[in-house]
Amino acid sequence: MRISFWVLMMVGLMAMSCRSTSESDQNTPRRAGDRGLMIGFYNVENLFDAEDDPDRDDSEFLPGGRYDWTEEKYAQKLENIADAIAAMGTQGPDVLGLAEVENMHVLEDLVKQPALAARGYAIVHEESPDMRGIDVALIYDPSRFRYTGYETFKLTFPTEPDYTSRPILVVHGEVKGEALHVLVNHWPSRYGGQAESESRRLVAAEKVAEICANLRRQEADPAIVIMGDFNDDPFNKGLAEVLQGAATPEAVTETGCFNPMYALHDPESRGTLTYQGKWNLFDQILVNADLIDSDGRLYYVEGSATIHGPEFMQVGGDGAAKDMPRRAIYRGEFQPEGFSDHFPVYLRLGVR
């Protein structure tokens, strides 16, 4: 497996994108002296460049391939995704997990986009053995999050030794001197059916629980954020039972998490993606107990969890799909105004 890791820092003077968004941070509860750290996650749906990589099966995203992918289409997708990220909150996230990125090259190109360049985002990335050739990664503003290291944890499937999936990326850093650990996930898909594929996601959930337990053994009160495309809704077993993702802060156990995304999901009208006319909320950010009831400098800002789905990222029109994510590729055709089949999500951590 080819492994690449590079922390990229860039400083620019370009203004952030001025595209409008339907969300506002004005009503987000704050505590005295809180500047806040905005943390987000975005599955960008097949962010591939147009170059042939002999080590990956990227044939669909090459000139003449299934989607006749070209440099021009790639450049348009980059611009659109960057605009979507920049419009999150008021000035874009301080820390952002990403899923479905092909390689370091696309990440470098993404953070150079005019809508993002002024943030000077740095990158944490490692190539994965995923059968589709897609990775998870994290970008962050070094002025807001001080990177201290990273680890990856491979997933193995005892009953399916040849099955491969994205590893869990764990990024360690500090915010105002307080340690913060961010776990970026992209759990196995529901291919073959939700119930039939659930055992694979339970393997991923158990690995996340193990990582969190190890962090608790190493630190007295670790601050942990678990984010990703879990290919499960908040109430499914991996999140609700294995990770003990509670729907309310009052229900959080000492070894469990609070999942503020519970309150944002309505299968009939609200989520981050749709399937057969129903909404799922696979994209979630959970915080551990120490960020709910903690004397540390970091804490979850109540009510800050948000699905970022402004009008310019929606299908639009008058049809039943008008509120759904506007994809870059739909029914095999490139849509110049498209983004991803997922909406991103974000929340805020307060900083005392």
Backbone hydrogen bonds in HBPLUS format (Angstrom, degrees):
<---DONOR---> <-ACCEPTOR-->    atom                        ^
c    i                          cat <-CA-CA->   ^        H-A-AA   ^      H-
h    n   atom  resd res      DA  || num        DHA   H-A  angle D-A-AA Bond
n    s   type  num  typ     dist DA aas  dist angle  dist       angle   num
A0028-THR N   A0025-ASP O   3.12 MM   3  5.34 167.8  2.13 113.0 116.7     1
A0034-ASP N   A0031-ARG O   3.04 MM   3  5.47 150.9  2.13 144.1 140.5     2
A0037-LEU N   A0349-LEU O   2.70 MM 312  5.02 147.3  1.81 145.3 156.4     3
A0349-LEU N   A0037-LEU O   2.85 MM 312  5.02 159.2  1.89 141.6 148.1     4
A0094-ASP N   A0038-MET O   2.85 MM  56  5.23 149.4  1.94 132.5 142.3     5
A0095-VAL N   A0038-MET O   3.17 MM  57  6.55 151.3  2.25 157.0 162.4     6
A0039-ILE N   A0347-LEU O   2.91 MM 308  5.57 167.0  1.92 160.4 164.7     7
A0347-LEU N   A0039-ILE O   2.92 MM 308  5.57 151.7  2.00 154.3 163.1     8
A0040-GLY N   A0095-VAL O   2.84 MM  55  6.27 161.4  1.88 155.9 162.1     9
A0097-GLY N   A0040-GLY O   2.92 MM  57  6.27 162.3  1.95 145.1 143.5    10
A0041-PHE N   A0345-VAL O   2.88 MM 304  5.49 149.9  1.97 154.3 156.9    11
A0345-VAL N   A0041-PHE O   2.99 MM 304  5.49 156.6  2.05 153.9 161.5    12
A0042-TYR N   A0097-GLY O   2.96 MM  55  6.34 146.4  2.08 144.5 154.2    13
A0099-ALA N   A0042-TYR O   3.10 MM  57  6.43 144.8  2.23 140.7 140.4    14
A0044-VAL N   A0099-ALA O   3.12 MM  55  6.20 150.2  2.22 155.4 151.5    15
A0048-PHE N   A0046-ASN O   3.01 MM   2  5.61 119.9  2.38 108.6  91.9    16
A0047-LEU N   A0100-GLU O   2.95 MM  53  6.18 172.2  1.96 170.1 167.7    17
A0102-GLU N   A0047-LEU O   3.13 MM  55  6.05 153.3  2.20 155.6 147.8    18
A0056-ARG N   A0053-ASP O   3.02 MM   3  5.49 167.9  2.04 122.0 124.4    19
A0061-PHE N   A0058-ASP O   2.95 MM   3  5.54 141.9  2.10 115.7 126.0    20
A0067-TYR N   A0060-GLU O   3.22 MM   7  5.90 167.8  2.23 148.4 150.7    21
A0065-GLY N   A0062-LEU O   2.82 MM   3  5.10 160.0  1.86 136.4 137.0    22
A0068-ASP N   A0065-GLY O   2.91 MM   3  4.71 154.8  1.98 102.4 110.6    23
A0074-TYR N   A0070-THR O   2.94 MM   4  6.16 165.2  1.96 154.1 158.8    24
A0075-ALA N   A0071-GLU O   2.88 MM   4  6.00 158.0  1.92 144.6 150.5    25
A0076-GLN N   A0072-GLU O   3.05 MM   4  6.28 152.7  2.13 142.8 149.8    26
A0077-LYS N   A0073-LYS O   2.94 MM   4  6.19 159.7  1.98 152.1 157.5    27
A0078-LEU N   A0074-TYR O   2.96 MM   4  6.19 162.8  1.99 153.0 157.6    28
A0079-GLU N   A0075-ALA O   3.07 MM   4  6.28 162.3  2.10 145.5 149.8    29
A0080-ASN N   A0076-GLN O   3.01 MM   4  6.23 160.4  2.05 149.5 154.6    30
A0081-ILE N   A0077-LYS O   2.91 MM   4  6.11 169.8  1.93 159.0 161.3    31
A0082-ALA N   A0078-LEU O   2.95 MM   4  6.08 162.8  1.98 152.4 157.5    32
A0083-ASP N   A0079-GLU O   2.98 MM   4  6.19 154.9  2.05 145.2 152.0    33
A0084-ALA N   A0080-ASN O   2.99 MM   4  6.28 152.9  2.06 148.5 155.9    34
A0085-ILE N   A0081-ILE O   3.01 MM   4  6.30 157.5  2.06 151.1 156.6    35
A0086-ALA N   A0082-ALA O   2.91 MM   4  6.10 166.4  1.93 153.6 157.4    36
A0087-ALA N   A0083-ASP O   3.12 MM   4  6.20 138.1  2.30 139.5 149.1    37
A0088-MET N   A0085-ILE O   3.09 MM   3  5.45 164.2  2.12 112.7 117.6    38
A0092-GLY N   A0088-MET O   2.93 MM   4  4.72 140.7  2.09 162.8 163.4    39
A0141-ASP N   A0094-ASP O   2.84 MM  47  5.26 151.9  1.92 157.7 160.1    40
A0096-LEU N   A0139-ILE O   2.86 MM  43  5.36 165.9  1.88 165.2 165.0    41
A0139-ILE N   A0096-LEU O   2.93 MM  43  5.36 163.2  1.95 152.4 155.8    42
A0098-LEU N   A0137-ALA O   2.88 MM  39  5.16 160.7  1.92 145.7 144.0    43
A0137-ALA N   A0098-LEU O   3.03 MM  39  5.16 147.6  2.14 138.6 141.0    44
A0100-GLU N   A0135-ASP O   3.06 MM  35  5.43 117.7  2.47 140.2 156.9    45
A0101-VAL N   A0135-ASP O   3.26 MM  34  5.23 170.7  2.27 137.2 139.6    46
A0135-ASP N   A0101-VAL O   2.77 MM  34  5.23 156.2  1.82 144.5 152.7    47
A0107-LEU N   A0104-MET O   3.08 MM   3  5.11 118.0  2.48  96.5 112.2    48
A0108-GLU N   A0104-MET O   2.89 MM   4  6.20 159.6  1.93 159.8 165.2    49
A0109-ASP N   A0105-HIS O   3.01 MM   4  6.28 160.5  2.05 150.8 156.0    50
A0110-LEU N   A0106-VAL O   2.89 MM   4  6.01 147.4  1.99 138.7 148.0    51
A0111-VAL N   A0107-LEU O   3.07 MM   4  6.33 169.7  2.08 158.7 157.9    52
A0113-GLN N   A0110-LEU O   3.09 MM   3  5.52 162.9  2.12 114.0 119.4    53
A0116-LEU N   A0113-GLN O   2.85 MM   3  5.48 152.3  1.93 122.6 131.1    54
A0117-ALA N   A0113-GLN O   2.88 MM   4  5.70 145.2  2.00 160.6 168.3    55
A0119-ARG N   A0116-LEU O   2.96 MM   3  5.77 155.7  2.02 127.2 133.9    56
A0120-GLY N   A0117-ALA O   3.08 MM   3  5.65 154.0  2.15 115.2 122.4    57
A0122-ALA N   A0140-TYR O   2.79 MM  18  5.37 162.3  1.82 156.9 158.7    58
A0140-TYR N   A0122-ALA O   2.98 MM  18  5.37 148.4  2.09 139.2 147.7    59
A0124-VAL N   A0138-LEU O   2.79 MM  14  5.18 148.1  1.90 159.9 166.8    60
A0138-LEU N   A0124-VAL O   2.98 MM  14  5.18 153.3  2.06 150.1 155.1    61
A0133-GLY N   A0130-ASP O   3.01 MM   3  5.24 154.2  2.08 106.6 114.9    62
A0144-ARG N   A0141-ASP O   2.90 MM   3  5.51 160.7  1.93 121.6 128.0    63
A0145-PHE N   A0141-ASP O   3.00 MM   4  6.09 146.8  2.11 154.9 164.7    64
A0146-ARG N   A0174-GLU O   2.88 MM  28  5.00 170.7  1.89 157.6 155.5    65
A0174-GLU N   A0146-ARG O   2.82 MM  28  5.00 137.1  2.01 127.5 141.5    66
A0148-THR N   A0172-HIS O   2.86 MM  24  5.48 169.7  1.87 141.8 138.2    67
A0172-HIS N   A0149-GLY O   2.76 MM  23  5.17 172.2  1.77 152.7 154.1    68
A0151-GLU N   A0170-VAL O   2.87 MM  19  5.18 146.9  1.98 144.9 155.3    69
A0170-VAL N   A0151-GLU O   2.84 MM  19  5.18 179.7  1.84 160.7 160.7    70
A0153-PHE N   A0168-ILE O   2.94 MM  15  5.09 148.4  2.04 137.7 147.9    71
A0168-ILE N   A0153-PHE O   2.98 MM  15  5.09 161.2  2.02 139.6 139.3    72
A0160-GLU N   A0157-PHE O   2.83 MM   3  5.13 147.6  1.93 113.6 124.5    73
A0163-TYR N   A0160-GLU O   2.98 MM   3  5.49 164.6  2.01 121.5 126.6    74
A0169-LEU N   A0184-VAL O   3.13 MM  15  5.08 161.0  2.17 152.0 150.8    75
A0184-VAL N   A0169-LEU O   2.74 MM  15  5.08 167.7  1.76 156.2 160.0    76
A0171-VAL N   A0182-VAL O   2.85 MM  11  5.17 165.7  1.87 152.8 153.9    77
A0182-VAL N   A0171-VAL O   2.89 MM  11  5.17 168.8  1.91 152.9 156.6    78
A0173-GLY N   A0180-LEU O   2.97 MM   7  5.35 144.2  2.10 153.6 163.8    79
A0180-LEU N   A0173-GLY O   2.83 MM   7  5.35 159.8  1.87 140.2 139.8    80
A0175-VAL N   A0178-GLU O   2.79 MM   3  5.12 155.7  1.85 141.8 147.9    81
A0178-GLU N   A0175-VAL O   2.96 MM   3  5.12 165.2  1.98 113.3 116.7    82
A0181-HIS N   A0223-ALA O   2.96 MM  42  6.24 162.0  1.99 158.5 164.4    83
A0225-VAL N   A0181-HIS O   2.89 MM  44  6.26 161.6  1.92 165.8 171.4    84
A0183-LEU N   A0225-VAL O   2.84 MM  42  6.22 168.1  1.86 166.7 170.7    85
A0227-MET N   A0183-LEU O   2.90 MM  44  6.06 178.5  1.90 172.7 173.2    86
A0185-ASN N   A0227-MET O   2.95 MM  42  6.13 141.7  2.10 135.8 147.9    87
A0229-ASP N   A0185-ASN O   3.19 MM  44  6.26 146.1  2.31 138.2 137.3    88
A0187-TRP N   A0229-ASP O   3.00 MM  42  6.48 135.6  2.20 146.8 160.2    89
A0193-GLY N   A0190-ARG O   2.77 MM   3  5.31 155.1  1.83 147.0 147.7    90
A0197-SER N   A0193-GLY O   3.06 MM   4  6.00 142.8  2.20 143.8 151.4    91
A0198-GLU N   A0195-ALA O   3.34 MM   3  5.20 154.0  2.41  98.3 105.7    92
A0200-ARG N   A0197-SER O   3.15 MM   3  5.86 142.2  2.30 118.6 126.8    93
A0201-ARG N   A0198-GLU O   2.99 MM   3  5.25 118.3  2.38 103.7 118.8    94
A0202-LEU N   A0198-GLU O   2.96 MM   4  6.27 146.3  2.08 153.2 164.0    95
A0203-VAL N   A0199-SER O   3.16 MM   4  6.41 143.2  2.30 138.0 146.3    96
A0204-ALA N   A0200-ARG O   3.28 MM   4  6.68 153.2  2.35 141.0 147.1    97
A0205-ALA N   A0201-ARG O   2.87 MM   4  6.16 157.2  1.92 147.0 153.5    98
A0206-GLU N   A0202-LEU O   2.91 MM   4  6.04 160.5  1.95 147.5 152.2    99
A0207-LYS N   A0203-VAL O   3.08 MM   4  6.34 148.2  2.18 142.4 150.9   100
A0208-VAL N   A0204-ALA O   3.01 MM   4  6.34 157.2  2.07 150.8 156.7   101
A0209-ALA N   A0205-ALA O   2.93 MM   4  6.22 162.3  1.96 152.7 157.4   102
A0210-GLU N   A0206-GLU O   2.96 MM   4  6.14 150.4  2.05 140.4 148.6   103
A0211-ILE N   A0207-LYS O   2.93 MM   4  6.22 155.8  1.99 150.0 156.2   104
A0212-CYS N   A0208-VAL O   2.97 MM   4  6.25 163.7  2.00 155.8 159.6   105
A0213-ALA N   A0209-ALA O   2.94 MM   4  6.15 154.2  2.01 144.9 152.2   106
A0214-ASN N   A0210-GLU O   2.99 MM   4  6.24 154.1  2.06 147.7 154.3   107
A0215-LEU N   A0211-ILE O   3.01 MM   4  6.33 153.2  2.08 148.0 155.4   108
A0216-ARG N   A0212-CYS O   2.97 MM   4  6.27 151.0  2.05 146.8 154.6   109
A0217-ARG N   A0213-ALA O   3.07 MM   4  6.36 141.3  2.22 140.7 151.0   110
A0218-GLN N   A0214-ASN O   3.04 MM   4  6.30 141.3  2.19 142.5 153.0   111
A0219-GLU N   A0215-LEU O   2.92 MM   4  6.04 144.6  2.05 148.9 157.4   112
A0288-ASN N   A0224-ILE O   3.10 MM  64  5.50 154.2  2.17 157.1 158.3   113
A0226-ILE N   A0286-LEU O   2.89 MM  60  5.04 164.1  1.91 142.2 147.6   114
A0286-LEU N   A0226-ILE O   2.72 MM  60  5.04 169.6  1.73 153.8 156.6   115
A0228-GLY N   A0284-GLN O   3.10 MM  56  5.85 138.8  2.27 161.9 166.9   116
A0284-GLN N   A0228-GLY O   3.07 MM  56  5.85 156.4  2.12 163.3 166.5   117
A0230-PHE N   A0282-PHE O   2.93 MM  52  5.28 164.3  1.96 146.0 140.8   118
A0236-ASN N   A0233-ASP O   3.04 MM   3  5.55 165.0  2.07 121.0 125.8   119
A0240-ALA N   A0236-ASN O   2.86 MM   4  5.79 171.4  1.87 172.1 169.2   120
A0241-GLU N   A0237-LYS O   2.83 MM   4  5.07 152.5  1.91 131.9 140.4   121
A0242-VAL N   A0237-LYS O   3.11 MM   5  6.55 158.5  2.16 153.4 160.1   122
A0243-LEU N   A0238-GLY O   3.11 MM   5  6.39 143.0  2.25 140.6 151.2   123
A0245-GLY N   A0239-LEU O   2.88 MM   6  5.53 151.1  1.96 146.1 151.0   124
A0257-CYS N   A0244-GLN O   3.10 MM  13  5.88 173.0  2.10 126.9 129.1   125
A0246-ALA N   A0257-CYS O   2.88 MM  11  6.11 164.6  1.90 149.7 145.0   126
A0259-ASN N   A0246-ALA O   2.86 MM  13  5.66 172.9  1.87 159.7 159.6   127
A0251-ALA N   A0248-THR O   3.12 MM   3  5.49 145.5  2.25 108.6 117.8   128
A0252-VAL N   A0249-PRO O   3.22 MM   3  5.46 166.5  2.24 110.3 114.3   129
A0256-GLY N   A0253-THR O   3.08 MM   3  4.82 156.5  2.14  98.8 106.1   130
A0258-PHE N   A0287-VAL O   2.80 MM  29  5.45 165.8  1.82 166.7 170.2   131
A0287-VAL N   A0258-PHE O   3.09 MM  29  5.45 162.4  2.12 152.3 156.0   132
A0262-TYR N   A0259-ASN O   3.25 MM   3  6.08 168.1  2.27 122.9 125.4   133
A0264-LEU N   A0261-MET O   2.92 MM   3  5.16 150.2  2.01 109.3 119.0   134
A0265-HIS N   A0262-TYR O   3.35 MM   3  5.84 170.6  2.36 115.9 118.7   135
A0266-ASP N   A0270-ARG O   3.00 MM   4  4.77 177.5  2.00 133.1 133.2   136
A0269-SER N   A0266-ASP O   2.95 MM   3  5.45 139.3  2.12 114.7 126.0   137
A0270-ARG N   A0266-ASP O   2.76 MM   4  4.77 171.6  1.76 148.8 147.9   138
A0279-TRP N   A0267-PRO O   2.80 MM  12  4.45 175.7  1.81 133.2 134.1   139
A0272-THR N   A0280-ASN O   2.82 MM   8  6.19 153.6  1.89 148.7 155.5   140
A0343-PHE N   A0272-THR O   2.82 MM  71  4.77 143.8  1.95 131.5 142.9   141
A0273-LEU N   A0280-ASN O   3.31 MM   7  5.51 155.8  2.38 150.1 148.4   142
A0280-ASN N   A0273-LEU O   2.82 MM   7  5.51 170.6  1.83 157.8 160.0   143
A0275-TYR N   A0278-LYS O   2.83 MM   3  5.38 153.4  1.90 150.7 159.3   144
A0278-LYS N   A0275-TYR O   3.09 MM   3  5.38 168.0  2.10 115.1 118.4   145
A0291-LEU N   A0288-ASN O   2.99 MM   3  5.71 159.7  2.03 122.3 128.5   146
A0292-ILE N   A0289-ALA O   3.01 MM   3  5.19 156.8  2.06 107.3 114.8   147
A0293-ASP N   A0289-ALA O   3.06 MM   4  6.28 169.7  2.07 170.9 169.6   148
A0300-TYR N   A0291-LEU O   2.84 MM   9  5.56 165.9  1.86 152.1 149.6   149
A0352-ARG N   A0297-ARG O   2.78 MM  55  4.81 163.3  1.81 141.3 147.1   150
A0299-TYR N   A0350-GLY O   3.17 MM  51  5.11 142.2  2.32 133.6 138.1   151
A0350-GLY N   A0299-TYR O   2.54 MM  51  5.11 153.6  1.60 163.4 165.9   152
A0301-VAL N   A0348-ARG O   2.99 MM  47  5.57 172.4  1.99 150.6 148.0   153
A0304-SER N   A0301-VAL O   3.12 MM   3  5.74 148.2  2.22 148.2 145.8   154
A0306-THR N   A0346-TYR O   2.79 MM  40  5.38 151.6  1.87 162.9 168.1   155
A0346-TYR N   A0306-THR O   2.99 MM  40  5.38 151.4  2.07 147.7 154.8   156
A0308-HIS N   A0344-PRO O   2.84 MM  36  5.39 164.4  1.87 148.7 152.4   157
A0313-MET N   A0310-PRO O   3.00 MM   3  5.66 157.3  2.05 120.5 127.6   158
A0314-GLN N   A0311-GLU O   3.01 MM   3  5.14 165.3  2.03 111.6 116.0   159
A0326-ARG N   A0313-MET O   2.83 MM  13  5.58 156.0  1.88 149.8 145.7   160
A0315-VAL N   A0324-MET O   2.82 MM   9  5.66 139.6  1.99 154.6 165.8   161
A0316-GLY N   A0322-LYS O   2.83 MM   6  4.16 161.8  1.87 128.2 124.2   162
A0322-LYS N   A0319-GLY O   3.21 MM   3  5.44 162.6  2.25 115.9 116.4   163
A0324-MET N   A0321-ALA O   3.01 MM   3  5.35 161.8  2.04 119.4 125.3   164
A0339-PHE N   A0326-ARG O   2.72 MM  13  5.85 165.1  1.74 140.7 144.9   165
A0335-GLN N   A0328-ALA O   2.57 MM   7  4.89 169.1  1.58 151.5 151.8   166
A0330-TYR N   A0333-GLU O   2.87 MM   3  5.35 157.5  1.92 157.1 155.2   167
A0333-GLU N   A0330-TYR O   3.06 MM   3  5.35 166.7  2.08 115.0 117.4   168
A0338-GLY N   A0335-GLN O   2.87 MM   3  5.21 162.5  1.91 128.2 128.3   169
